[in-house]
Amino acid sequence: MKAVCYVRVSTEEQASTGVSLQAQEEKLIAYCKMQGLEVVEIVREEGVSASKPLYTRPKGARIQELIEQGQVEHVVALKLDRLFRDAIDALSMTKEWDHKGIALHLVDMGGQAINTKTAMGRFFLGTMAGFAELERNLIAERTATALRHKKQNLEVYGPTPLGYNREEDKLIEDHTELRYIEQIKRLKEQGWSLRRIASWLNEKGAPTKKGGRWYASTVRYVLQNPLYTA
């Protein structure tokens, strides 16, 4: 009945929602006491995105070490997104743990706890993983749609792009900068490489929005940005 608890926050998450390592720890420790689990170690991951696989995170690999050394039989986390980046990642990892006799406990899944030691727990894990991925994809779609709308209507959507100046919530054309953008397109159509175009722009003293030099990556951004290709 030995367990490892895993807590994770990103710095952005801490600033925007107040989610803390301490708050997660308290919930996990209380759960383990209630379930009769002995906490061998608490693995704390701070300022790390969930987009990284668990075992590639600075502290996440410690969970694998404890499992391989036979020191724990249970992994306890607050929610699915603390540990895994998507449904495939969650299901493949928990399947591997299941073969090794390792149970995953998710303490706060819509007010309920999930324990993959049971058949019902494994069923709910698969269902929740699918819904979590669906939610992420829907958010990404809505974000992309909103961004596309703002670009099409020349509304402010982030840092002021090259070729425009900001006036309140609107983008106003900067014709000097837009002429350079048109020149970039023409040079590319003539077969110039991105690096050659960047060198030409630097020689001409063409402005960048941040006042720096042009690079191949900067030119690529201009050519691929829907704001300039419309």
ChimeraX commands (.cxc) that place a marker at each C-alpha (Angstrom):
marker #1 position 0.00,0.00,0.00 radius 0.5
marker #1 position 2.93,2.33,-0.66 radius 0.5
marker #1 position 2.27,5.37,-2.82 radius 0.5
marker #1 position 4.02,8.21,-4.60 radius 0.5
marker #1 position 2.11,11.51,-4.90 radius 0.5
marker #1 position 2.70,13.76,-7.91 radius 0.5
marker #1 position 1.90,17.48,-7.94 radius 0.5
marker #1 position 2.53,19.90,-10.81 radius 0.5
marker #1 position 1.89,23.52,-11.68 radius 0.5
marker #1 position 3.02,25.80,-14.46 radius 0.5
marker #1 position 4.07,29.33,-13.53 radius 0.5
marker #1 position 1.28,30.72,-15.75 radius 0.5
marker #1 position -1.25,28.55,-13.93 radius 0.5
marker #1 position -0.09,29.76,-10.53 radius 0.5
marker #1 position -0.41,33.39,-11.60 radius 0.5
marker #1 position -3.81,33.11,-13.28 radius 0.5
marker #1 position -5.75,30.63,-11.16 radius 0.5
marker #1 position -3.90,30.43,-7.86 radius 0.5
marker #1 position -3.39,26.67,-8.16 radius 0.5
marker #1 position -0.55,25.79,-5.80 radius 0.5
marker #1 position 1.62,22.79,-5.04 radius 0.5
marker #1 position 0.70,23.07,-1.38 radius 0.5
marker #1 position -3.04,22.88,-2.07 radius 0.5
marker #1 position -2.56,19.78,-4.23 radius 0.5
marker #1 position -0.33,18.13,-1.63 radius 0.5
marker #1 position -2.88,18.62,1.13 radius 0.5
marker #1 position -5.64,16.98,-0.90 radius 0.5
marker #1 position -3.46,14.04,-1.91 radius 0.5
marker #1 position -2.20,13.39,1.61 radius 0.5
marker #1 position -5.75,13.49,2.99 radius 0.5
marker #1 position -6.88,11.03,0.29 radius 0.5
marker #1 position -4.00,8.63,1.01 radius 0.5
marker #1 position -4.80,8.63,4.73 radius 0.5
marker #1 position -8.43,7.86,3.99 radius 0.5
marker #1 position -7.46,5.00,1.66 radius 0.5
marker #1 position -4.82,3.60,3.98 radius 0.5
marker #1 position -1.96,4.37,1.58 radius 0.5
marker #1 position 1.54,5.06,2.90 radius 0.5
marker #1 position 3.10,8.06,1.13 radius 0.5
marker #1 position 6.68,7.14,0.31 radius 0.5
marker #1 position 7.47,10.35,-1.55 radius 0.5
marker #1 position 5.85,13.49,-2.93 radius 0.5
marker #1 position 7.20,14.45,-6.34 radius 0.5
marker #1 position 6.87,18.20,-6.95 radius 0.5
marker #1 position 6.99,19.63,-10.47 radius 0.5
marker #1 position 6.99,23.42,-10.72 radius 0.5
marker #1 position 6.87,25.54,-13.86 radius 0.5
marker #1 position 6.58,22.57,-16.25 radius 0.5
marker #1 position 4.00,22.30,-19.03 radius 0.5
marker #1 position 1.76,19.25,-19.37 radius 0.5
marker #1 position 2.75,19.10,-23.06 radius 0.5
marker #1 position 5.92,17.24,-22.03 radius 0.5
marker #1 position 5.63,13.47,-21.46 radius 0.5
marker #1 position 5.78,12.60,-17.77 radius 0.5
marker #1 position 9.13,10.82,-17.86 radius 0.5
marker #1 position 10.86,13.64,-19.76 radius 0.5
marker #1 position 9.97,16.22,-17.11 radius 0.5
marker #1 position 12.72,17.17,-14.63 radius 0.5
marker #1 position 10.98,15.44,-11.70 radius 0.5
marker #1 position 8.56,13.15,-13.53 radius 0.5
marker #1 position 11.23,10.52,-14.18 radius 0.5
marker #1 position 11.42,9.97,-10.42 radius 0.5
marker #1 position 8.05,8.18,-10.56 radius 0.5
marker #1 position 9.46,5.65,-13.01 radius 0.5
marker #1 position 12.47,5.11,-10.73 radius 0.5
marker #1 position 10.27,4.36,-7.73 radius 0.5
marker #1 position 8.15,1.95,-9.78 radius 0.5
marker #1 position 11.16,0.14,-11.26 radius 0.5
marker #1 position 12.76,-0.15,-7.81 radius 0.5
marker #1 position 9.57,-1.71,-6.46 radius 0.5
marker #1 position 9.17,0.99,-3.84 radius 0.5
marker #1 position 5.55,1.91,-4.71 radius 0.5
marker #1 position 2.39,0.21,-5.95 radius 0.5
marker #1 position 0.25,3.35,-6.26 radius 0.5
marker #1 position 0.59,6.67,-8.11 radius 0.5
marker #1 position -1.63,9.46,-6.77 radius 0.5
marker #1 position -2.37,12.77,-8.53 radius 0.5
marker #1 position -5.09,15.40,-8.34 radius 0.5
marker #1 position -6.33,15.25,-11.93 radius 0.5
marker #1 position -5.57,13.63,-15.25 radius 0.5
marker #1 position -3.92,16.74,-16.68 radius 0.5
marker #1 position -1.37,16.84,-13.86 radius 0.5
marker #1 position 0.27,13.70,-15.26 radius 0.5
marker #1 position -0.57,13.31,-18.93 radius 0.5
marker #1 position -0.57,15.47,-22.05 radius 0.5
marker #1 position -3.43,13.75,-23.97 radius 0.5
marker #1 position -5.70,10.69,-24.00 radius 0.5
marker #1 position -3.23,8.47,-25.85 radius 0.5
marker #1 position -0.49,9.34,-23.39 radius 0.5
marker #1 position -2.78,8.62,-20.42 radius 0.5
marker #1 position -4.10,5.30,-21.70 radius 0.5
marker #1 position -0.75,3.93,-22.86 radius 0.5
marker #1 position 0.99,4.86,-19.62 radius 0.5
marker #1 position -1.73,3.46,-17.36 radius 0.5
marker #1 position -1.79,0.25,-19.42 radius 0.5
marker #1 position 1.95,-0.11,-18.80 radius 0.5
marker #1 position 1.43,0.54,-15.09 radius 0.5
marker #1 position -1.43,-1.96,-14.99 radius 0.5
marker #1 position 0.86,-4.72,-16.30 radius 0.5
marker #1 position 3.28,-3.90,-13.47 radius 0.5
marker #1 position 0.55,-3.96,-10.85 radius 0.5
marker #1 position 0.62,-0.20,-10.34 radius 0.5
marker #1 position -2.68,1.54,-9.56 radius 0.5
marker #1 position -3.36,5.14,-10.56 radius 0.5
marker #1 position -5.48,7.26,-8.23 radius 0.5
marker #1 position -7.01,10.54,-9.47 radius 0.5
marker #1 position -8.38,12.35,-6.46 radius 0.5
marker #1 position -10.56,15.05,-8.01 radius 0.5
marker #1 position -12.34,13.96,-11.17 radius 0.5
marker #1 position -15.54,15.95,-11.13 radius 0.5
marker #1 position -15.94,15.47,-7.40 radius 0.5
marker #1 position -15.15,11.76,-7.54 radius 0.5
marker #1 position -11.95,9.77,-7.12 radius 0.5
marker #1 position -10.79,7.20,-9.68 radius 0.5
marker #1 position -8.77,4.11,-8.79 radius 0.5
marker #1 position -7.56,2.03,-11.74 radius 0.5
marker #1 position -7.12,-1.00,-9.50 radius 0.5
marker #1 position -10.79,-1.68,-10.21 radius 0.5
marker #1 position -12.48,-2.45,-13.54 radius 0.5
marker #1 position -14.87,0.47,-13.03 radius 0.5
marker #1 position -11.94,2.78,-12.36 radius 0.5
marker #1 position -10.22,1.75,-15.60 radius 0.5
marker #1 position -13.46,2.28,-17.51 radius 0.5
marker #1 position -13.93,5.78,-16.10 radius 0.5
marker #1 position -10.29,6.63,-16.80 radius 0.5
marker #1 position -10.71,5.85,-20.49 radius 0.5
marker #1 position -13.93,7.86,-20.64 radius 0.5
marker #1 position -12.49,10.85,-18.80 radius 0.5
marker #1 position -9.32,10.81,-20.91 radius 0.5
marker #1 position -11.43,10.98,-24.07 radius 0.5
marker #1 position -13.54,13.85,-22.74 radius 0.5
marker #1 position -10.44,15.74,-21.57 radius 0.5
marker #1 position -8.90,15.52,-25.03 radius 0.5
marker #1 position -12.19,16.55,-26.66 radius 0.5
marker #1 position -12.33,19.63,-24.43 radius 0.5
marker #1 position -8.74,20.61,-25.31 radius 0.5
marker #1 position -9.48,20.24,-29.03 radius 0.5
marker #1 position -12.67,22.29,-28.77 radius 0.5
marker #1 position -10.82,25.06,-26.94 radius 0.5
marker #1 position -8.12,25.04,-29.63 radius 0.5
marker #1 position -10.76,25.27,-32.37 radius 0.5
marker #1 position -12.55,28.17,-30.68 radius 0.5
marker #1 position -9.27,29.99,-30.15 radius 0.5
marker #1 position -8.28,29.54,-33.79 radius 0.5
marker #1 position -11.70,30.73,-34.98 radius 0.5
marker #1 position -11.58,33.84,-32.76 radius 0.5
marker #1 position -8.05,34.64,-33.90 radius 0.5
marker #1 position -9.00,34.25,-37.56 radius 0.5
marker #1 position -11.98,36.57,-37.06 radius 0.5
marker #1 position -9.82,39.24,-35.44 radius 0.5
marker #1 position -7.23,39.06,-38.23 radius 0.5
marker #1 position -9.87,39.28,-40.95 radius 0.5
marker #1 position -11.43,42.34,-39.30 radius 0.5
marker #1 position -8.08,43.98,-38.43 radius 0.5
marker #1 position -8.77,43.82,-34.72 radius 0.5
marker #1 position -5.96,43.68,-32.15 radius 0.5
marker #1 position -5.20,40.03,-31.39 radius 0.5
marker #1 position -1.71,40.15,-29.85 radius 0.5
marker #1 position 1.53,42.06,-30.39 radius 0.5
marker #1 position 1.13,44.65,-33.15 radius 0.5
marker #1 position 2.14,42.94,-36.42 radius 0.5
marker #1 position 4.47,44.38,-39.04 radius 0.5
marker #1 position 2.56,46.53,-41.51 radius 0.5
marker #1 position 0.12,47.88,-38.97 radius 0.5
marker #1 position -0.09,50.29,-36.05 radius 0.5
marker #1 position -2.46,49.99,-33.15 radius 0.5
marker #1 position -5.16,52.53,-32.45 radius 0.5
marker #1 position -7.20,51.37,-29.46 radius 0.5
marker #1 position -8.61,47.96,-30.52 radius 0.5
marker #1 position -8.05,48.38,-34.26 radius 0.5
marker #1 position -5.07,47.78,-36.54 radius 0.5
marker #1 position -4.34,50.66,-38.92 radius 0.5
marker #1 position -2.23,50.07,-42.03 radius 0.5
marker #1 position 1.37,51.32,-42.10 radius 0.5
marker #1 position 1.97,51.71,-45.83 radius 0.5
marker #1 position 5.77,51.90,-45.55 radius 0.5
marker #1 position 5.96,48.58,-43.77 radius 0.5
marker #1 position 3.35,47.00,-46.05 radius 0.5
marker #1 position 5.48,47.88,-49.11 radius 0.5
marker #1 position 8.34,45.84,-47.65 radius 0.5
marker #1 position 5.98,42.93,-47.10 radius 0.5
marker #1 position 4.91,43.06,-50.76 radius 0.5
marker #1 position 8.56,43.16,-51.77 radius 0.5
marker #1 position 9.25,40.07,-49.66 radius 0.5
marker #1 position 6.50,38.22,-51.51 radius 0.5
marker #1 position 7.86,39.26,-54.92 radius 0.5
marker #1 position 11.42,38.21,-54.07 radius 0.5
marker #1 position 10.19,34.83,-52.88 radius 0.5
marker #1 position 8.22,34.36,-56.10 radius 0.5
marker #1 position 11.46,35.10,-57.99 radius 0.5
marker #1 position 13.13,32.19,-56.21 radius 0.5
marker #1 position 15.11,34.04,-53.55 radius 0.5
marker #1 position 15.94,32.05,-50.41 radius 0.5
marker #1 position 14.68,33.19,-47.03 radius 0.5
marker #1 position 18.22,33.98,-45.90 radius 0.5
marker #1 position 18.93,36.05,-49.02 radius 0.5
marker #1 position 15.71,38.03,-48.53 radius 0.5
marker #1 position 16.64,38.68,-44.89 radius 0.5
marker #1 position 20.08,39.95,-45.92 radius 0.5
marker #1 position 18.54,42.24,-48.54 radius 0.5
marker #1 position 16.10,43.68,-45.98 radius 0.5
marker #1 position 18.92,44.33,-43.52 radius 0.5
marker #1 position 20.96,46.08,-46.23 radius 0.5
marker #1 position 17.98,48.28,-47.10 radius 0.5
marker #1 position 17.41,49.15,-43.45 radius 0.5
marker #1 position 13.90,47.73,-43.57 radius 0.5
marker #1 position 12.20,48.04,-40.19 radius 0.5
marker #1 position 11.10,45.11,-38.06 radius 0.5
marker #1 position 8.37,45.70,-35.54 radius 0.5
marker #1 position 10.74,45.29,-32.61 radius 0.5
marker #1 position 13.60,47.20,-34.19 radius 0.5
marker #1 position 15.91,44.19,-34.59 radius 0.5
marker #1 position 17.49,42.50,-37.60 radius 0.5
marker #1 position 15.79,40.33,-40.18 radius 0.5
marker #1 position 16.40,36.57,-40.15 radius 0.5
marker #1 position 15.22,33.70,-42.32 radius 0.5
marker #1 position 12.70,32.78,-39.61 radius 0.5
marker #1 position 11.32,36.34,-39.60 radius 0.5
marker #1 position 10.83,36.24,-43.36 radius 0.5
marker #1 position 9.15,32.82,-43.11 radius 0.5
marker #1 position 6.71,34.20,-40.54 radius 0.5
marker #1 position 5.70,37.01,-42.88 radius 0.5
marker #1 position 5.18,34.62,-45.80 radius 0.5
marker #1 position 3.10,32.18,-43.74 radius 0.5
marker #1 position 1.03,34.66,-41.74 radius 0.5
marker #1 position -2.61,34.65,-42.99 radius 0.5
marker #1 position -2.75,38.37,-42.23 radius 0.5
marker #1 position -0.41,38.97,-45.19 radius 0.5
marker #1 position -1.58,36.20,-47.51 radius 0.5
marker #1 position -5.25,37.17,-47.53 radius 0.5
marker link #1:1,2 radius 0.2
marker link #1:2,3 radius 0.2
marker link #1:3,4 radius 0.2
marker link #1:4,5 radius 0.2
marker link #1:5,6 radius 0.2
marker link #1:6,7 radius 0.2
marker link #1:7,8 radius 0.2
marker link #1:8,9 radius 0.2
marker link #1:9,10 radius 0.2
marker link #1:10,11 radius 0.2
marker link #1:11,12 radius 0.2
marker link #1:12,13 radius 0.2
marker link #1:13,14 radius 0.2
marker link #1:14,15 radius 0.2
marker link #1:15,16 radius 0.2
marker link #1:16,17 radius 0.2
marker link #1:17,18 radius 0.2
marker link #1:18,19 radius 0.2
marker link #1:19,20 radius 0.2
marker link #1:20,21 radius 0.2
marker link #1:21,22 radius 0.2
marker link #1:22,23 radius 0.2
marker link #1:23,24 radius 0.2
marker link #1:24,25 radius 0.2
marker link #1:25,26 radius 0.2
marker link #1:26,27 radius 0.2
marker link #1:27,28 radius 0.2
marker link #1:28,29 radius 0.2
marker link #1:29,30 radius 0.2
marker link #1:30,31 radius 0.2
marker link #1:31,32 radius 0.2
marker link #1:32,33 radius 0.2
marker link #1:33,34 radius 0.2
marker link #1:34,35 radius 0.2
marker link #1:35,36 radius 0.2
marker link #1:36,37 radius 0.2
marker link #1:37,38 radius 0.2
marker link #1:38,39 radius 0.2
marker link #1:39,40 radius 0.2
marker link #1:40,41 radius 0.2
marker link #1:41,42 radius 0.2
marker link #1:42,43 radius 0.2
marker link #1:43,44 radius 0.2
marker link #1:44,45 radius 0.2
marker link #1:45,46 radius 0.2
marker link #1:46,47 radius 0.2
marker link #1:47,48 radius 0.2
marker link #1:48,49 radius 0.2
marker link #1:49,50 radius 0.2
marker link #1:50,51 radius 0.2
marker link #1:51,52 radius 0.2
marker link #1:52,53 radius 0.2
marker link #1:53,54 radius 0.2
marker link #1:54,55 radius 0.2
marker link #1:55,56 radius 0.2
marker link #1:56,57 radius 0.2
marker link #1:57,58 radius 0.2
marker link #1:58,59 radius 0.2
marker link #1:59,60 radius 0.2
marker link #1:60,61 radius 0.2
marker link #1:61,62 radius 0.2
marker link #1:62,63 radius 0.2
marker link #1:63,64 radius 0.2
marker link #1:64,65 radius 0.2
marker link #1:65,66 radius 0.2
marker link #1:66,67 radius 0.2
marker link #1:67,68 radius 0.2
marker link #1:68,69 radius 0.2
marker link #1:69,70 radius 0.2
marker link #1:70,71 radius 0.2
marker link #1:71,72 radius 0.2
marker link #1:72,73 radius 0.2
marker link #1:73,74 radius 0.2
marker link #1:74,75 radius 0.2
marker link #1:75,76 radius 0.2
marker link #1:76,77 radius 0.2
marker link #1:77,78 radius 0.2
marker link #1:78,79 radius 0.2
marker link #1:79,80 radius 0.2
marker link #1:80,81 radius 0.2
marker link #1:81,82 radius 0.2
marker link #1:82,83 radius 0.2
marker link #1:83,84 radius 0.2
marker link #1:84,85 radius 0.2
marker link #1:85,86 radius 0.2
marker link #1:86,87 radius 0.2
marker link #1:87,88 radius 0.2
marker link #1:88,89 radius 0.2
marker link #1:89,90 radius 0.2
marker link #1:90,91 radius 0.2
marker link #1:91,92 radius 0.2
marker link #1:92,93 radius 0.2
marker link #1:93,94 radius 0.2
marker link #1:94,95 radius 0.2
marker link #1:95,96 radius 0.2
marker link #1:96,97 radius 0.2
marker link #1:97,98 radius 0.2
marker link #1:98,99 radius 0.2
marker link #1:99,100 radius 0.2
marker link #1:100,101 radius 0.2
marker link #1:101,102 radius 0.2
marker link #1:102,103 radius 0.2
marker link #1:103,104 radius 0.2
marker link #1:104,105 radius 0.2
marker link #1:105,106 radius 0.2
marker link #1:106,107 radius 0.2
marker link #1:107,108 radius 0.2
marker link #1:108,109 radius 0.2
marker link #1:109,110 radius 0.2
marker link #1:110,111 radius 0.2
marker link #1:111,112 radius 0.2
marker link #1:112,113 radius 0.2
marker link #1:113,114 radius 0.2
marker link #1:114,115 radius 0.2
marker link #1:115,116 radius 0.2
marker link #1:116,117 radius 0.2
marker link #1:117,118 radius 0.2
marker link #1:118,119 radius 0.2
marker link #1:119,120 radius 0.2
marker link #1:120,121 radius 0.2
marker link #1:121,122 radius 0.2
marker link #1:122,123 radius 0.2
marker link #1:123,124 radius 0.2
marker link #1:124,125 radius 0.2
marker link #1:125,126 radius 0.2
marker link #1:126,127 radius 0.2
marker link #1:127,128 radius 0.2
marker link #1:128,129 radius 0.2
marker link #1:129,130 radius 0.2
marker link #1:130,131 radius 0.2
marker link #1:131,132 radius 0.2
marker link #1:132,133 radius 0.2
marker link #1:133,134 radius 0.2
marker link #1:134,135 radius 0.2
marker link #1:135,136 radius 0.2
marker link #1:136,137 radius 0.2
marker link #1:137,138 radius 0.2
marker link #1:138,139 radius 0.2
marker link #1:139,140 radius 0.2
marker link #1:140,141 radius 0.2
marker link #1:141,142 radius 0.2
marker link #1:142,143 radius 0.2
marker link #1:143,144 radius 0.2
marker link #1:144,145 radius 0.2
marker link #1:145,146 radius 0.2
marker link #1:146,147 radius 0.2
marker link #1:147,148 radius 0.2
marker link #1:148,149 radius 0.2
marker link #1:149,150 radius 0.2
marker link #1:150,151 radius 0.2
marker link #1:151,152 radius 0.2
marker link #1:152,153 radius 0.2
marker link #1:153,154 radius 0.2
marker link #1:154,155 radius 0.2
marker link #1:155,156 radius 0.2
marker link #1:156,157 radius 0.2
marker link #1:157,158 radius 0.2
marker link #1:158,159 radius 0.2
marker link #1:159,160 radius 0.2
marker link #1:160,161 radius 0.2
marker link #1:161,162 radius 0.2
marker link #1:162,163 radius 0.2
marker link #1:163,164 radius 0.2
marker link #1:164,165 radius 0.2
marker link #1:165,166 radius 0.2
marker link #1:166,167 radius 0.2
marker link #1:167,168 radius 0.2
marker link #1:168,169 radius 0.2
marker link #1:169,170 radius 0.2
marker link #1:170,171 radius 0.2
marker link #1:171,172 radius 0.2
marker link #1:172,173 radius 0.2
marker link #1:173,174 radius 0.2
marker link #1:174,175 radius 0.2
marker link #1:175,176 radius 0.2
marker link #1:176,177 radius 0.2
marker link #1:177,178 radius 0.2
marker link #1:178,179 radius 0.2
marker link #1:179,180 radius 0.2
marker link #1:180,181 radius 0.2
marker link #1:181,182 radius 0.2
marker link #1:182,183 radius 0.2
marker link #1:183,184 radius 0.2
marker link #1:184,185 radius 0.2
marker link #1:185,186 radius 0.2
marker link #1:186,187 radius 0.2
marker link #1:187,188 radius 0.2
marker link #1:188,189 radius 0.2
marker link #1:189,190 radius 0.2
marker link #1:190,191 radius 0.2
marker link #1:191,192 radius 0.2
marker link #1:192,193 radius 0.2
marker link #1:193,194 radius 0.2
marker link #1:194,195 radius 0.2
marker link #1:195,196 radius 0.2
marker link #1:196,197 radius 0.2
marker link #1:197,198 radius 0.2
marker link #1:198,199 radius 0.2
marker link #1:199,200 radius 0.2
marker link #1:200,201 radius 0.2
marker link #1:201,202 radius 0.2
marker link #1:202,203 radius 0.2
marker link #1:203,204 radius 0.2
marker link #1:204,205 radius 0.2
marker link #1:205,206 radius 0.2
marker link #1:206,207 radius 0.2
marker link #1:207,208 radius 0.2
marker link #1:208,209 radius 0.2
marker link #1:209,210 radius 0.2
marker link #1:210,211 radius 0.2
marker link #1:211,212 radius 0.2
marker link #1:212,213 radius 0.2
marker link #1:213,214 radius 0.2
marker link #1:214,215 radius 0.2
marker link #1:215,216 radius 0.2
marker link #1:216,217 radius 0.2
marker link #1:217,218 radius 0.2
marker link #1:218,219 radius 0.2
marker link #1:219,220 radius 0.2
marker link #1:220,221 radius 0.2
marker link #1:221,222 radius 0.2
marker link #1:222,223 radius 0.2
marker link #1:223,224 radius 0.2
marker link #1:224,225 radius 0.2
marker link #1:225,226 radius 0.2
marker link #1:226,227 radius 0.2
marker link #1:227,228 radius 0.2
marker link #1:228,229 radius 0.2
marker link #1:229,230 radius 0.2
view
